[in-house]
Amino acid sequence: MFDFDNEVEPILQVLVGKSIEHARIEVIENYEKTELAKHKTKFLQLKEAELMETQRLEEARFRKNDEVDRRNL
């Protein structure tokens, strides 16, 4: 006859295994999304800092060239 426990157990194992696997993938994706956002923020901060440094150096060069031009006159 039909033995419920023996017949249903493999099906339940597959269903539970798939559910756990899917949940694990979601957790990993969420972690990767969070890490990517952190790296993006850090990259943008570094980019902004480099841009500010470049602008500072260009302004210093402009002031120096302007000073040289005034002295030559």
Buried (B, 14 or more C-beta within 10 A) or exposed (E): EEEEEEEEEEEEEEEEEEEEEEEEEEEEEEEEEEEEEEEEEEEEEEEEEEEEEEEEEEEEEEEEEEEEEEEEE
